[in-house]
């Protein structure tokens, strides 16, 4: 005897659950929101680098801190821009994989979470002679997306500008002081490749000043540079180990800004920063480097659960069979 269901429908995702996911990812943190927006601009420029690799491309960050009214922050690039239809997917949908194989995109969520995590925002994108404006904001506890009719743009203009209005009714959110904000962005682990790329210029501008941001890794001696296969998998990783002239703070001590520890990266970008099992080992306090593994991108594109939705410094799920094997292999070399 077969039974017919009384109710059959797609699972309903509530606004409360969506807000919880966004808060888990961004943590109502202005720095993490800016990191996502900067990486989005860098992704856009990476597409241009494939054909015009000699140009230095600028990412503009603007901060307007206010006392009595909402503060704003802006991230602007001069890349290819997006059409209205592309923005309907990129900004108007949540959870869809909108990134190509070269971009860091996190299941079509980074841009939305960056805006809604700290307030509301406007995205203006210019391409093919047209400028399209969209907004994303909380309304009655629900995220609302709006796109307005395109306007004519200046000839040959292209790029995207994201303007975030900082502040939510349910949270007290503020922008750090300029020096603290600049240092946080310069040292943030997932921005290291952007901050050290000779083809990028990242400029932070306030009402009183403008400064170029950059990162210099610790003075060190290279101890090892080796490519090795992950046991049990048809995958390789390249490990670089350096020994700094002075002791370094580990990720366990200084989180996402730590100069010590090992960056875990793929062609898409930097995914994590960790000292593995040696976070509190005095023999490892000067060690840092990188584990670069292209196979991580294949797992991400297959929707394998290897990334933490919180996108924190320990950005990988180390209980997955592959990441567990990768970790064990690196730890053995470090030992």
N, C-alpha and C positions, 0 to 999 in steps of 0.2 A: 504494500500500500504506500503510495507516494503522497506527500503532503505539499500543499501550496503555501508559500509564505504569506503572512498577513501584510507585511511591509517589505518592500524591496526597492532600494534607492542607493545612490552614492552616499558615502559617509559625509555628514555635514561638519565642516570645520568652523568653529565659532570664532568671533572676533577676539574673545578672551584668550583662546588658545593661540591665535595668531600673534597677539601682543606678547604673550609669554615667550613664544619662539623668538620674536624680534629682540626682546629684552635679554634673552639668553645669549644671542649672538653679539649684540652691541653693548649690552650692559649699561645703557643710557650714558655711554662714554663718548664724549666729543672726539677724543683722539682716535678711538677705534672707528668712528664714523668717517673721519677724515682719511684714515688709512684706506678704507674701502673705496672712497671716491678717488684718491690718488692712484690706486692700483687700477681702477677702471680707466682713467685717463692714460696710464701707461700701457694698458692693453690696447687701447685705440691707436697709440703711437707705434706699438709693436707691429701692427698690421701695415703701417706705412714704412717701417724700417726694412721690410722685406723687399721693397722696391726702391727706396730712397734712403739708404743706410748712412749717408754721410752728413745728414742734417741734424743739428742740435735742436731738440724739441723741448718746449717750455711748458711746464705745468704751473699754473698760477693759483696760489691759495690766498684768499682774502678773508680777513677777520675784522668785523665791525662790532666791538664790544659795547653794549649799552647798559645803563643802570635802570632806567625807568621803563624802557621798552625792550622788546625782544632783541637779543643779539643775532647777528647773521654771520654765516661763513660761506665762502664761495670757492669752488674748485672749477677751473676752466682750462680747456685744452684747445688746440687748433688742429685736431685730427680730421677724420672724414665726416663726422657728424652722422645723424640718423634722420630718417624720414618719419612722418607721422605713424605710418604702419609699423615701423620698427620700434618706435617708442611705445606703441600700444602693447607690444610683447615685452620689451625690456623693462618698462616702468609699470605697465598696466596689468601684468600677470605675475603671480607669485609661485615659485617652485618649478617653473619650466626651465629646462636647460637651454639658455640663450647664448652661451659662449661657444666660440669655435675651438678647434683643437689647440690653438696657440695661446688662448686667453686664460686668465686665472679664474674666470667666472665660477661662482659657487651656486650652481643649480638655479640661476636666474634670481638670486635673492639679495646679493650684496648691495646693489644700489638702493633697492626699496628699504632694506633694513637700516642702511646708513641714514636715510632721511627720516623714516618713521621712528627709529630708535631714539632720536634726540629732538624730534619736533615735526615740522612739515617742510615741504620744499617745492621749488619750481625748477624745471629742467627746460633749457632753451637749446635747441640743436639746429645747426645750419648745414645744409647740404643741397647741392643742385639748384642754387639760387633761391631757396626757400628757407624760412626760419619757422620752426614749429615750437610751440610752448605747451608744456604739460605741468600739471600740479598734482601733488600727492599729499594728503593731509588726513588727520583724524577728524571724524565727524560723528558725533553721538557714539563714541567708542568704536567706530568702524573706520577702516581706511578707505578713502575715496580718491579715485583717479579721474582727472579731467584733462581732455586735450582740446585746444582751441584752434580755430582756423589758421592756416599758415599765412605768413606775411612775406613780402618780397625782401630778399637779403641783398647785401652788397655783392657786386660781381666777384667771383672767385673766393668768396668767404666760405669757411667751413669750420666746424668744431662744435663743442658742447660745453655749456655752462650750467653748473648745478648750484643753486642758491638755497641754503638751508636756514630756515627760521628756527632758532634754538629755543626750545621750551615746550613742555607738555603739561597739561592740567594735572596729571597724576604724578608728576615728578619734578624735583628741583634740579635743573640741569644748567651748568654754567661752563663758559669757555676758560681754560687755564690762562694765566698771565703769559704774555708773549714769549718771554725767555723760556719758561717751562714748556710751553707748547712746542716751540722750535726744537728744544732738546728731545722731547718725546718723539717727535716725528723723525728727527735725524737718526735716533738710535733704535727705533721700532724695528723688530727683527724682520718682519715681512716686507719692509721697505728698503732693506739693505741694498738689494740689486738696483733699485731705482736711484737711491742716493749716491751710489758709486758708479753709475753708468755715465761714461763720457759723452754720450749722445742725449743726455737728459739735463735739464736745468729746472730745479724746483725752487720757486720764489714764494716766500711768505711776506705778505704785505698787510700792514695795519694802517690806521690813520696817521701814525707818527713815524713809521719806518718801513723799510723793505730790505729783506736779506735773502741771500741764496742759502739753501740748506744742503748739507752733505754729510757723509759719514766716512771716517777714517778708521780702519780696523787697527787693533793694537799692533805695536811693533813686535815682530816675532821672527822665529826661525822655523822653516818648514821641516818637519820631521818625516813625513810620509805622504806620498801621493800614489795611490794604487787603485786599480780597477779589479773588482772581484765578483764572482758569481754568488748569488744567494742560494744556499743549499736547498734542493728540492724544487727549485723554480727555474724556468728558462728566463732569467732576468739577471742583470748586472747592476752594480752601483760603483760609483767612484768616490773614494774616501780621501779627504785631505786633512792631515793633522798638523797643526802648528803649535809651537810653544812660545808664549808671550814672554817678554823680558820681565814683566811684573805679574803678580797674582791678579786674577780677574774675578769679578763677581759672576756667579753662576745663575742660570735661569731660576733655580730654586730660591735664590737670594734677591734677585732684581727683576724677575719676570721678563716681560717682553723687551725690556731695554738692556738686558744683560749683554756685555761684550764677550763673556765666556760661553762655553757650550758649543754644540754643533748644529748648524743650520741643516734642516732636511729639505731638500729641494727636488723639483722635477722641471722639465722644460716649461711648464705652466708658471712656475714661480716658487717662492719659499713657503713651505707648509708648516714648519714647526721649528722650534729651537729647544734643544735638550742636552743635558749632560749624561743621559742614560742612567746607569746605576751609580755613577761616580759624582753625583751632585755635591756630596759632602766629604769627598775623599781629598785630603790635602795634597796627595801626589798628582791630582788632576787639576789643581786650581789655576794652572797657567795654560791648560790645553784649550784650544778651540779649533774650529774648522768647518767642514761641510761634508754631508753625505748626499750625493746627487744620484737620483735613481729615476730614469725615464719610465720604468714600468709602473710607477705610481700613477702616472697620467692614464695609462690603460685601465687601471682599476677604477679610477675616478669616472672615466667615460662609460664604464660598465655599471656605474652606480653601486660599486662595492662599498660597504660601510667602513671606509678607512679614515674619513675626515670627521672631526668633532664639529658639531653645529655651532659651538661657542666660539670657534676660531681663536682660541687662546694660544698661549705660547707652546703648550703641549698639543699641537693641532692635529696629531694623528691618533687614531685608535690603535693601540699597541696589542690588542688582543686578536686582531685579524690574523689569519694564518701567515700571510705574507709579511706584514709589518712585524709580527713576532719573530719570524725567521731573520728578517733584516736586522732587527735590534740585537738578536743574539749574536749574529755574525760580527757586527760592529763592536759590540762589547767584548768579544773575544780578542779582537785586534787591539782594542784599548787596554785590555788586561795585560 
